[in-house]
Amino acid sequence: MQVVSVTEFRARAAEMVDRVQKGETVRILRHGKPVAELVPPQPEVAEPGRVPAWKRPFEPLHIRRADGKSGAQLIIEERASGW
């Protein structure tokens, strides 16, 4: 683990981020006391059986008016009438 002061971190931020990218942890001190730690990101572990909402199958809506026409049919008729 690399331990640096806030001043040193500001001066060498890119280098510190490179260290973290390689798997090292960087602890940042202010007035000798730890105020932050930069750590590599942990891989996200998906819960087994859990599927994100955007991947779940869905049933499309089938809405029909009282006259039996769908929204798509109404649009087609409107376009054909030249409106």
ABEGO torsion letter per residue (X at the ends): XBBBBAAAAAAAAAAAAAAAAAGBBBBBBBGGBBABBBBBBBBBBBBBGBBBAAABBBBBBBBBBAAGBBAAAAAAAAAAAGX
